[in-house]
Amino acid sequence: MPRSSARLDSSAKEQVRDFWDEAACGEDLYLRGTAAEDYAAQAEQRYALEPYIADFARFEAAKDKDVLEIGVGLGADHQRFAAAGARLSGVDLTERAILHTRQRLALFGLASDLRVGDAERLPFDDGSFDLVYSWGVIHHSPETDAAAREILRVLRPGGRFAVMIYHKRSLIGYMLWLRYALLRGRPLTSLDEIYARHLESPGTKAYSPDEARALFAGAAEVEVRTILTHGDLLEGKAGQRHEGPLLSFARRIWPRRLIRRLLPDHGLFLLIEGRKSR
């Protein structure tokens, strides 16, 4: 895939790890502490802002199945899988996320095989899982295509994957381009470069629906759809480096109803699901 403009040097993985070791995804925005009530409040906020997660993950259907989550973050989804009765494993590039998730599960009397690990080289045998789930993670990996191959490798034939990655033609992408390219007199800056430099960890990528399907070439029943997010609609909080008077003004005038009607396919989230061919 044409990602050369977003490539980093040989320290790419370390840069990504260092970024997320400072704070797991959502930690600085939605987690007040590390008591059970703090994790519960973070989960409540997460599913209020992203109510489509539950239908996509199908937590309850994971009972008595072998499930792997790639990129556990603060552990809210992992907790839901564990509570549903999955035989659960989880990996994350950072020790910080693993510690958060391990502590979270312990507070609620739940357990999982949690490991610090690399999505591009998963520490599991071929055909180990009935479901591999990953929400907003593998687009941060320098070799996202390798992570997608690993997902299919560790799935059993007929096993399901459910993966969210970022969509290139999104309102968030356009807003970032307006702020960091056009308003800085650099209108030829590509969306690839905008995502790599200005959305979360260094080298973050975003994909078209066709590119997303290509990541999972050879899988069966692959479906790809886009979701307008609270970020596209300027609802909820933004990262500190993006806050400012311009964003505050945009929040007040943003035509959310019109966007939902006219631009439903320009959301940041690409939801991909399918099955490993038998």
Buried (B, 14 or more C-beta within 10 A) or exposed (E): EEBEEBEBEEEBBEBBBEBBEEBBBBBEBBBEEEEEEBBBBBBEBBBEBBEBBEEBBBBEEBEEBBBBBBBBBBBBBBBBBBBBBBBBBBBBBBEBBBBBBBBBBEBBEBEBEBBBBBBBEBEBEEBBBBBBBBBBBBBBBBBBBBBBBBBBBBBBEEBBBBBBBBBBBBBBBBBBBBBBBEEEEEEEBBBBBBBBBBBBBBBBBBBBBEBBBBBBEEBEEBEBBBBBBBBBBBEBBBEEEBEEEEEEEBEEEBEEEEBEEEBEEBBBBBBBBBBBEE
